Amino acid sequence: MKVNYYHLLVALFFILLFLPLVDQVTGLLPEKELAGVEAEVQKPKLIVTGWFEKDFQQQFETWFSAHVGLRSWMIRTANQINFTLSGETPSGSGTKVYLGKDNYLFEKAYVTAYNEPGQKEQNLLRDFTWRLFRLQELLEEHGVVLLLVLAPSKAEIYSEYLPEHVKTPARDQRLSHYQRMAPLLDEFGIHYIDVHKLFLQWKEQGAPPLFSRGGTHWNYYGAGRIVQLMLADISERVGKKFDNIEVTSYTTDAKPFGTDNDLGGLLNQWSTNKINQGQIHPVFQRLPGEKRPNLLMIGDSFAFTLMYVLETQNLFERCDLMYYFKRRFSWPAGTDNPIDHSKLDLRQELLSRDAVIIEINEYWLPEYGFGLLRPAILALQASDRKNK
């Protein structure tokens, strides 16, 4: 029998049709791990009632879709085709990513916050700010400084790259929680670094990008400059010259590092070359001091970029990060454990430090400390009354 192109196409069709099933059984090709969080789907048990009520069929279909062979290969291929041809990003149940101008990516949650006004009542904002002031006051009575770091949103700093269809009309008339709370911080005399304001200033002065195209977090260049300011502020207020760094220059390439491509990774494509262009990597010069500080940081995911700079540049004697005041990451111990608040000695935690740093992205305002403020104030006040 003569084989023609028709036979080859039919053969290829059946090979492609059955290849996922063959791979599921044999594991012929290595699975390409997908980025993001997916709930584990358990294989359903076949019972008579489930079969007749169609529950089993629905559950099996869900399980099979999550475990079919070559699933990640097919997802990456489909995502790559959609992105390349139409700029379409995945629309699953996970983190929604927008493709903006010049291949800038934005996380939907931050874009929503960019468009909407702050909804909290002014009295509540004042209450949060007063608690922050009271904690600062109590710590200073014991020789410990408090420093607030207001991390910015990429959508706020690089709004010119947002896709036009996600912008809300008359957005410029709205007041965000950041815009409403910054004056309160000044009024109460809170020591803080307004990174939102600084990033806009540095950008206007011709600084390199402070967020990468594919990242939702500040890049390591921007975080490095903030670490420099943090340690300078703490040194001045503690009255000790702590080790520090200076960001002297930077290099540029197409090789994202760490969180530089955390949104790009969520696209689950074979290649994000266009998004990877223009990666900024800081060059540090060490500024030796008298000693290294003992730090406690309470913060969100933006704190990890600060911690990376602090750790790799050996800028602390000890540091603990209380992530959302729920998990503790400790250095140099290298541990990561949930926080048991019933066993947490907050007085000891706070007063054994040179400085307490509260980092918060403007998206989360006014949740300073993520639940730390009230128990910390109570712990310090109660202990002070006991000692009188």
Contacts in CASP RR format, 6 or more apart in sequence:
PFRMAT RR
TARGET T0000
AUTHOR 0000-0000-0000
METHOD contacts of the structure
MODEL  1
MKVNYYHLLVALFFILLFLPLVDQVTGLLPEKELAGVEAEVQKPKLIVTG
WFEKDFQQQFETWFSAHVGLRSWMIRTANQINFTLSGETPSGSGTKVYLG
KDNYLFEKAYVTAYNEPGQKEQNLLRDFTWRLFRLQELLEEHGVVLLLVL
APSKAEIYSEYLPEHVKTPARDQRLSHYQRMAPLLDEFGIHYIDVHKLFL
QWKEQGAPPLFSRGGTHWNYYGAGRIVQLMLADISERVGKKFDNIEVTSY
TTDAKPFGTDNDLGGLLNQWSTNKINQGQIHPVFQRLPGEKRPNLLMIGD
SFAFTLMYVLETQNLFERCDLMYYFKRRFSWPAGTDNPIDHSKLDLRQEL
LSRDAVIIEINEYWLPEYGFGLLRPAILALQASDRKNK
19 70 0 8 1.000
20 68 0 8 1.000
20 69 0 8 1.000
20 70 0 8 1.000
20 71 0 8 1.000
20 74 0 8 1.000
21 68 0 8 1.000
21 69 0 8 1.000
22 28 0 8 1.000
23 29 0 8 1.000
23 69 0 8 1.000
23 70 0 8 1.000
24 67 0 8 1.000
24 68 0 8 1.000
24 69 0 8 1.000
24 70 0 8 1.000
27 69 0 8 1.000
29 70 0 8 1.000
29 73 0 8 1.000
31 69 0 8 1.000
31 71 0 8 1.000
31 72 0 8 1.000
32 72 0 8 1.000
32 73 0 8 1.000
32 76 0 8 1.000
33 72 0 8 1.000
34 72 0 8 1.000
34 75 0 8 1.000
34 76 0 8 1.000
34 268 0 8 1.000
35 265 0 8 1.000
35 266 0 8 1.000
35 268 0 8 1.000
36 94 0 8 1.000
36 95 0 8 1.000
36 266 0 8 1.000
37 94 0 8 1.000
38 66 0 8 1.000
41 62 0 8 1.000
41 63 0 8 1.000
41 66 0 8 1.000
41 67 0 8 1.000
42 63 0 8 1.000
43 60 0 8 1.000
43 63 0 8 1.000
43 67 0 8 1.000
44 55 0 8 1.000
44 56 0 8 1.000
44 59 0 8 1.000
44 60 0 8 1.000
44 63 0 8 1.000
46 56 0 8 1.000
47 56 0 8 1.000
49 55 0 8 1.000
50 56 0 8 1.000
51 57 0 8 1.000
65 71 0 8 1.000
72 268 0 8 1.000
75 268 0 8 1.000
76 268 0 8 1.000
76 269 0 8 1.000
76 270 0 8 1.000
77 270 0 8 1.000
79 89 0 8 1.000
79 90 0 8 1.000
79 267 0 8 1.000
79 268 0 8 1.000
79 269 0 8 1.000
80 269 0 8 1.000
80 270 0 8 1.000
80 271 0 8 1.000
82 88 0 8 1.000
82 89 0 8 1.000
83 89 0 8 1.000
83 99 0 8 1.000
83 267 0 8 1.000
83 269 0 8 1.000
87 99 0 8 1.000
88 99 0 8 1.000
89 96 0 8 1.000
89 97 0 8 1.000
89 98 0 8 1.000
89 99 0 8 1.000
89 105 0 8 1.000
89 267 0 8 1.000
90 97 0 8 1.000
90 266 0 8 1.000
90 267 0 8 1.000
90 268 0 8 1.000
95 107 0 8 1.000
95 108 0 8 1.000
95 109 0 8 1.000
95 263 0 8 1.000
95 266 0 8 1.000
96 107 0 8 1.000
96 108 0 8 1.000
96 109 0 8 1.000
97 105 0 8 1.000
97 106 0 8 1.000
97 107 0 8 1.000
97 108 0 8 1.000
97 263 0 8 1.000
97 264 0 8 1.000
97 266 0 8 1.000
97 267 0 8 1.000
98 105 0 8 1.000
98 106 0 8 1.000
98 107 0 8 1.000
98 108 0 8 1.000
98 111 0 8 1.000
98 162 0 8 1.000
98 163 0 8 1.000
98 166 0 8 1.000
99 105 0 8 1.000
99 163 0 8 1.000
100 106 0 8 1.000
100 161 0 8 1.000
100 162 0 8 1.000
100 163 0 8 1.000
101 160 0 8 1.000
101 161 0 8 1.000
101 162 0 8 1.000
101 163 0 8 1.000
102 161 0 8 1.000
102 213 0 8 1.000
103 213 0 8 1.000
103 274 0 8 1.000
103 275 0 8 1.000
103 277 0 8 1.000
104 158 0 8 1.000
104 161 0 8 1.000
104 213 0 8 1.000
104 214 0 8 1.000
105 213 0 8 1.000
105 214 0 8 1.000
105 215 0 8 1.000
105 216 0 8 1.000
105 263 0 8 1.000
105 264 0 8 1.000
105 267 0 8 1.000
105 275 0 8 1.000
106 154 0 8 1.000
106 155 0 8 1.000
106 161 0 8 1.000
106 162 0 8 1.000
106 166 0 8 1.000
106 216 0 8 1.000
106 263 0 8 1.000
107 154 0 8 1.000
107 216 0 8 1.000
107 263 0 8 1.000
109 363 0 8 1.000
110 153 0 8 1.000
110 154 0 8 1.000
110 155 0 8 1.000
110 156 0 8 1.000
110 216 0 8 1.000
110 363 0 8 1.000
111 155 0 8 1.000
111 162 0 8 1.000
111 166 0 8 1.000
113 153 0 8 1.000
113 155 0 8 1.000
113 176 0 8 1.000
113 362 0 8 1.000
113 363 0 8 1.000
114 153 0 8 1.000
114 155 0 8 1.000
114 156 0 8 1.000
114 159 0 8 1.000
114 162 0 8 1.000
114 171 0 8 1.000
114 176 0 8 1.000
115 166 0 8 1.000
115 167 0 8 1.000
115 168 0 8 1.000
115 171 0 8 1.000
115 174 0 8 1.000
116 168 0 8 1.000
116 174 0 8 1.000
117 174 0 8 1.000
117 175 0 8 1.000
117 176 0 8 1.000
118 174 0 8 1.000
118 175 0 8 1.000
118 176 0 8 1.000
118 177 0 8 1.000
118 180 0 8 1.000
120 177 0 8 1.000
120 366 0 8 1.000
122 180 0 8 1.000
124 366 0 8 1.000
125 177 0 8 1.000
125 180 0 8 1.000
125 181 0 8 1.000
125 184 0 8 1.000
125 366 0 8 1.000
126 184 0 8 1.000
128 181 0 8 1.000
128 366 0 8 1.000
128 367 0 8 1.000
128 368 0 8 1.000
128 373 0 8 1.000
129 181 0 8 1.000
129 184 0 8 1.000
129 185 0 8 1.000
129 187 0 8 1.000
129 188 0 8 1.000
129 190 0 8 1.000
129 366 0 8 1.000
130 188 0 8 1.000
131 368 0 8 1.000
131 373 0 8 1.000
131 374 0 8 1.000
131 377 0 8 1.000
132 146 0 8 1.000
132 148 0 8 1.000
132 185 0 8 1.000
132 188 0 8 1.000
132 190 0 8 1.000
132 358 0 8 1.000
132 368 0 8 1.000
132 373 0 8 1.000
133 188 0 8 1.000
133 189 0 8 1.000
133 190 0 8 1.000
134 373 0 8 1.000
134 377 0 8 1.000
135 146 0 8 1.000
135 373 0 8 1.000
135 376 0 8 1.000
135 377 0 8 1.000
135 380 0 8 1.000
136 146 0 8 1.000
136 190 0 8 1.000
136 191 0 8 1.000
138 377 0 8 1.000
138 380 0 8 1.000
138 381 0 8 1.000
138 384 0 8 1.000
139 145 0 8 1.000
139 146 0 8 1.000
139 350 0 8 1.000
139 351 0 8 1.000
139 356 0 8 1.000
139 380 0 8 1.000
140 146 0 8 1.000
141 384 0 8 1.000
142 351 0 8 1.000
142 380 0 8 1.000
143 238 0 8 1.000
144 350 0 8 1.000
144 351 0 8 1.000
144 353 0 8 1.000
144 354 0 8 1.000
144 355 0 8 1.000
144 356 0 8 1.000
145 191 0 8 1.000
145 234 0 8 1.000
145 237 0 8 1.000
145 238 0 8 1.000
145 354 0 8 1.000
145 355 0 8 1.000
145 356 0 8 1.000
146 191 0 8 1.000
146 355 0 8 1.000
146 356 0 8 1.000
146 357 0 8 1.000
146 358 0 8 1.000
147 191 0 8 1.000
147 192 0 8 1.000
147 193 0 8 1.000
147 230 0 8 1.000
147 233 0 8 1.000
147 234 0 8 1.000
147 355 0 8 1.000
147 356 0 8 1.000
147 357 0 8 1.000
147 358 0 8 1.000
148 185 0 8 1.000
148 190 0 8 1.000
148 191 0 8 1.000
148 192 0 8 1.000
148 193 0 8 1.000
148 357 0 8 1.000
148 358 0 8 1.000
148 359 0 8 1.000
148 360 0 8 1.000
148 368 0 8 1.000
149 192 0 8 1.000
149 193 0 8 1.000
149 195 0 8 1.000
149 226 0 8 1.000
149 230 0 8 1.000
149 306 0 8 1.000
149 357 0 8 1.000
149 358 0 8 1.000
149 359 0 8 1.000
149 360 0 8 1.000
150 178 0 8 1.000
150 182 0 8 1.000
150 192 0 8 1.000
150 193 0 8 1.000
150 194 0 8 1.000
150 195 0 8 1.000
150 196 0 8 1.000
150 360 0 8 1.000
150 362 0 8 1.000
150 365 0 8 1.000
151 195 0 8 1.000
151 196 0 8 1.000
151 218 0 8 1.000
151 300 0 8 1.000
151 302 0 8 1.000
151 359 0 8 1.000
151 360 0 8 1.000
151 361 0 8 1.000
151 362 0 8 1.000
152 195 0 8 1.000
152 196 0 8 1.000
152 199 0 8 1.000
152 218 0 8 1.000
152 361 0 8 1.000
152 362 0 8 1.000
153 196 0 8 1.000
153 361 0 8 1.000
153 362 0 8 1.000
153 363 0 8 1.000
154 211 0 8 1.000
154 215 0 8 1.000
154 216 0 8 1.000
154 217 0 8 1.000
154 218 0 8 1.000
155 162 0 8 1.000
156 176 0 8 1.000
156 178 0 8 1.000
156 196 0 8 1.000
156 362 0 8 1.000
157 196 0 8 1.000
157 199 0 8 1.000
157 200 0 8 1.000
157 203 0 8 1.000
157 210 0 8 1.000
157 211 0 8 1.000
158 209 0 8 1.000
158 211 0 8 1.000
176 362 0 8 1.000
176 365 0 8 1.000
177 362 0 8 1.000
177 365 0 8 1.000
177 366 0 8 1.000
178 196 0 8 1.000
178 362 0 8 1.000
178 365 0 8 1.000
181 365 0 8 1.000
181 366 0 8 1.000
182 194 0 8 1.000
182 197 0 8 1.000
185 192 0 8 1.000
191 233 0 8 1.000
191 237 0 8 1.000
193 226 0 8 1.000
193 229 0 8 1.000
193 230 0 8 1.000
193 233 0 8 1.000
195 218 0 8 1.000
195 226 0 8 1.000
196 362 0 8 1.000
198 226 0 8 1.000
198 229 0 8 1.000
199 210 0 8 1.000
199 218 0 8 1.000
199 222 0 8 1.000
202 210 0 8 1.000
202 225 0 8 1.000
203 210 0 8 1.000
208 221 0 8 1.000
208 250 0 8 1.000
208 252 0 8 1.000
208 280 0 8 1.000
209 219 0 8 1.000
209 278 0 8 1.000
209 280 0 8 1.000
210 218 0 8 1.000
210 219 0 8 1.000
210 221 0 8 1.000
210 222 0 8 1.000
211 217 0 8 1.000
211 218 0 8 1.000
211 219 0 8 1.000
212 219 0 8 1.000
212 256 0 8 1.000
212 260 0 8 1.000
212 261 0 8 1.000
212 278 0 8 1.000
212 279 0 8 1.000
212 280 0 8 1.000
213 275 0 8 1.000
213 276 0 8 1.000
213 277 0 8 1.000
213 278 0 8 1.000
214 256 0 8 1.000
214 260 0 8 1.000
214 261 0 8 1.000
214 262 0 8 1.000
214 263 0 8 1.000
214 264 0 8 1.000
214 272 0 8 1.000
214 275 0 8 1.000
214 276 0 8 1.000
215 256 0 8 1.000
215 259 0 8 1.000
215 260 0 8 1.000
215 261 0 8 1.000
215 262 0 8 1.000
215 263 0 8 1.000
215 264 0 8 1.000
216 259 0 8 1.000
216 262 0 8 1.000
216 263 0 8 1.000
217 259 0 8 1.000
217 262 0 8 1.000
217 301 0 8 1.000
217 302 0 8 1.000
217 304 0 8 1.000
217 305 0 8 1.000
218 226 0 8 1.000
218 302 0 8 1.000
218 305 0 8 1.000
219 259 0 8 1.000
219 260 0 8 1.000
219 279 0 8 1.000
219 280 0 8 1.000
219 305 0 8 1.000
220 257 0 8 1.000
220 260 0 8 1.000
220 280 0 8 1.000
220 281 0 8 1.000
220 282 0 8 1.000
220 305 0 8 1.000
220 308 0 8 1.000
220 309 0 8 1.000
221 247 0 8 1.000
221 250 0 8 1.000
221 280 0 8 1.000
221 281 0 8 1.000
221 282 0 8 1.000
222 247 0 8 1.000
222 282 0 8 1.000
223 305 0 8 1.000
223 306 0 8 1.000
223 308 0 8 1.000
223 309 0 8 1.000
224 245 0 8 1.000
224 247 0 8 1.000
224 282 0 8 1.000
224 284 0 8 1.000
224 306 0 8 1.000
224 309 0 8 1.000
225 247 0 8 1.000
225 282 0 8 1.000
226 306 0 8 1.000
227 245 0 8 1.000
227 306 0 8 1.000
227 309 0 8 1.000
227 310 0 8 1.000
227 313 0 8 1.000
227 315 0 8 1.000
228 244 0 8 1.000
228 245 0 8 1.000
228 246 0 8 1.000
228 247 0 8 1.000
230 306 0 8 1.000
230 357 0 8 1.000
231 242 0 8 1.000
231 243 0 8 1.000
231 244 0 8 1.000
231 245 0 8 1.000
231 293 0 8 1.000
231 315 0 8 1.000
232 244 0 8 1.000
234 242 0 8 1.000
234 293 0 8 1.000
234 354 0 8 1.000
234 355 0 8 1.000
235 241 0 8 1.000
235 242 0 8 1.000
235 244 0 8 1.000
238 293 0 8 1.000
238 354 0 8 1.000
238 355 0 8 1.000
240 290 0 8 1.000
240 291 0 8 1.000
240 293 0 8 1.000
240 354 0 8 1.000
241 289 0 8 1.000
241 290 0 8 1.000
242 289 0 8 1.000
242 290 0 8 1.000
242 291 0 8 1.000
242 292 0 8 1.000
242 293 0 8 1.000
242 315 0 8 1.000
242 354 0 8 1.000
243 286 0 8 1.000
243 287 0 8 1.000
243 288 0 8 1.000
243 289 0 8 1.000
243 291 0 8 1.000
243 292 0 8 1.000
243 314 0 8 1.000
243 315 0 8 1.000
244 286 0 8 1.000
244 287 0 8 1.000
244 289 0 8 1.000
244 315 0 8 1.000
245 284 0 8 1.000
245 285 0 8 1.000
245 286 0 8 1.000
245 287 0 8 1.000
245 309 0 8 1.000
245 313 0 8 1.000
245 315 0 8 1.000
246 284 0 8 1.000
246 285 0 8 1.000
246 287 0 8 1.000
247 282 0 8 1.000
247 283 0 8 1.000
247 284 0 8 1.000
248 283 0 8 1.000
248 284 0 8 1.000
248 285 0 8 1.000
249 282 0 8 1.000
249 283 0 8 1.000
250 280 0 8 1.000
250 281 0 8 1.000
250 282 0 8 1.000
250 283 0 8 1.000
251 280 0 8 1.000
251 281 0 8 1.000
251 283 0 8 1.000
252 278 0 8 1.000
252 279 0 8 1.000
252 280 0 8 1.000
252 281 0 8 1.000
253 278 0 8 1.000
253 279 0 8 1.000
253 281 0 8 1.000
254 273 0 8 1.000
254 276 0 8 1.000
254 277 0 8 1.000
254 278 0 8 1.000
254 279 0 8 1.000
255 276 0 8 1.000
255 279 0 8 1.000
256 276 0 8 1.000
256 279 0 8 1.000
257 279 0 8 1.000
257 281 0 8 1.000
259 304 0 8 1.000
259 305 0 8 1.000
260 279 0 8 1.000
261 272 0 8 1.000
261 275 0 8 1.000
261 276 0 8 1.000
264 272 0 8 1.000
264 275 0 8 1.000
265 272 0 8 1.000
284 313 0 8 1.000
286 313 0 8 1.000
291 317 0 8 1.000
292 314 0 8 1.000
292 315 0 8 1.000
292 316 0 8 1.000
292 317 0 8 1.000
293 315 0 8 1.000
293 316 0 8 1.000
293 317 0 8 1.000
293 353 0 8 1.000
293 354 0 8 1.000
293 355 0 8 1.000
294 316 0 8 1.000
294 317 0 8 1.000
294 318 0 8 1.000
294 319 0 8 1.000
294 352 0 8 1.000
294 353 0 8 1.000
294 354 0 8 1.000
295 310 0 8 1.000
295 316 0 8 1.000
295 318 0 8 1.000
295 319 0 8 1.000
295 320 0 8 1.000
295 353 0 8 1.000
295 354 0 8 1.000
295 355 0 8 1.000
295 356 0 8 1.000
295 357 0 8 1.000
296 319 0 8 1.000
296 320 0 8 1.000
296 322 0 8 1.000
296 349 0 8 1.000
296 350 0 8 1.000
296 353 0 8 1.000
296 355 0 8 1.000
296 356 0 8 1.000
296 357 0 8 1.000
297 303 0 8 1.000
297 306 0 8 1.000
297 307 0 8 1.000
297 319 0 8 1.000
297 320 0 8 1.000
297 321 0 8 1.000
297 322 0 8 1.000
297 356 0 8 1.000
297 357 0 8 1.000
297 358 0 8 1.000
297 359 0 8 1.000
298 321 0 8 1.000
298 322 0 8 1.000
298 325 0 8 1.000
298 356 0 8 1.000
298 357 0 8 1.000
298 358 0 8 1.000
298 359 0 8 1.000
298 369 0 8 1.000
298 370 0 8 1.000
298 372 0 8 1.000
299 321 0 8 1.000
299 322 0 8 1.000
299 323 0 8 1.000
299 324 0 8 1.000
299 325 0 8 1.000
299 358 0 8 1.000
299 359 0 8 1.000
299 360 0 8 1.000
299 369 0 8 1.000
299 370 0 8 1.000
300 323 0 8 1.000
300 324 0 8 1.000
300 359 0 8 1.000
300 360 0 8 1.000
300 361 0 8 1.000
300 364 0 8 1.000
300 370 0 8 1.000
301 323 0 8 1.000
301 361 0 8 1.000
302 359 0 8 1.000
302 361 0 8 1.000
303 321 0 8 1.000
303 323 0 8 1.000
303 359 0 8 1.000
304 321 0 8 1.000
306 359 0 8 1.000
307 319 0 8 1.000
307 321 0 8 1.000
307 329 0 8 1.000
307 331 0 8 1.000
309 315 0 8 1.000
310 316 0 8 1.000
310 319 0 8 1.000
311 319 0 8 1.000
311 331 0 8 1.000
316 331 0 8 1.000
318 330 0 8 1.000
318 331 0 8 1.000
318 332 0 8 1.000
319 330 0 8 1.000
319 331 0 8 1.000
320 328 0 8 1.000
320 329 0 8 1.000
320 330 0 8 1.000
320 331 0 8 1.000
320 349 0 8 1.000
321 328 0 8 1.000
321 329 0 8 1.000
321 330 0 8 1.000
322 328 0 8 1.000
322 339 0 8 1.000
322 372 0 8 1.000
323 329 0 8 1.000
324 370 0 8 1.000
325 339 0 8 1.000
325 369 0 8 1.000
325 370 0 8 1.000
325 371 0 8 1.000
325 372 0 8 1.000
326 338 0 8 1.000
326 339 0 8 1.000
326 370 0 8 1.000
327 336 0 8 1.000
327 337 0 8 1.000
327 338 0 8 1.000
327 339 0 8 1.000
328 335 0 8 1.000
328 336 0 8 1.000
328 337 0 8 1.000
328 338 0 8 1.000
328 339 0 8 1.000
329 335 0 8 1.000
329 336 0 8 1.000
330 336 0 8 1.000
341 375 0 8 1.000
345 379 0 8 1.000
346 375 0 8 1.000
346 376 0 8 1.000
346 379 0 8 1.000
346 380 0 8 1.000
347 379 0 8 1.000
347 380 0 8 1.000
347 383 0 8 1.000
350 356 0 8 1.000
350 376 0 8 1.000
350 379 0 8 1.000
350 380 0 8 1.000
351 380 0 8 1.000
358 368 0 8 1.000
358 369 0 8 1.000
358 372 0 8 1.000
360 367 0 8 1.000
360 368 0 8 1.000
360 369 0 8 1.000
360 370 0 8 1.000
364 370 0 8 1.000
END
